[in-house]
């Protein structure tokens, strides 16, 4: 279940989470690996770019993550994702965007496949 209390200060994020919750109720999951619904902040740094973009997670599994962000991401684009846990410590992973579709009026829902964990020297 989506944690609706994670972003209490942001009405925009609250609205997106409510949209997700409504879609979740009628969604039949056909994935091979189990995904856990979780909402947490994520920073995206695209390969060959210095700018970081903010997003938040929809769900996560051992093989990938679904994100909601403001940037339209090209399929096959590679990025470093900093996934922030509840203790505000980030786990960094390299990932490839495998799909992207519009979500709401100004956001995009993206699917990412994990490639490898980022080592401290890589950051």
Buried (B, 14 or more C-beta within 10 A) or exposed (E): EBEBEBBEEEEEBBEBBEBBEEEBEEEEEEEEEEBEBBBBBBBBBBEEEEEEBEBBBBBBBEEBBBBBBEBEBEEEBEBBBBBBEEEEEBEBBBBBBEEBEEBEEEBBBBBBEBBEEBEEEEE
